[in-house]
């Protein structure tokens, strides 16, 4: 599978404790979301904050989702602007707790969990996405994202 910039990576079998908790409480096959930014790098929100990390597809079980149409250069710049401003933001443990118990939380801070970071980047770019609903199905069940 050839990833392109701004593909959303949904991981299935992360070994981290928090991922196991997410998978067991939500009964979802996915437990982590990342956004591919090119050159074998992703940006994601983890308990130690929002970071740029190396991506090695051979070491991970995941599905990738692509926006249903090409992202324009201007939209891509907006996604990158949002992600760059978000690097080193803190993890939102309250939002994680609310998601685990299927409660909607109004987003008004600069803390993120993995899926909210990804979705907020697309919103910031003005891209049409589904109304907010809980969990990774916001991507996997969306009419705006296609599994690659």
GIRAQUI-V337829 format. One record per backbone hydrogen bond with DSSP energy under -1.0 kcal/mol. NH is the residue of the N-H (numbers start at 1). CO is the residue of the C=O. If there is no record, write none. Layout:
NH&CO  NH&CO
This chain:
6&36  7&4  8&65  9&34  10&63  11&32  12&61  20&16  21&17  22&18  23&19  24&20  25&21  26&22  27&23  31&11  34&9  35&43  36&7  37&41  41&38  42&53  43&35  44&51  46&49  49&46  50&89  51&44  53&42  55&40  59&56  60&57  63&10  65&8  66&146  68&144  76&72  77&73  78&74  79&75  80&76  81&77  82&78  83&79  84&80  85&81  86&82  87&83  88&50  89&86  92&112  93&91  96&92  97&93  98&94  99&95  100&96  101&97  102&99  103&98  112&90  117&113  118&114  119&115  120&116  121&117  122&118  123&119  124&120  125&121  126&123  127&122  138&135  139&136  140&136  141&137  142&139  146&66  148&64
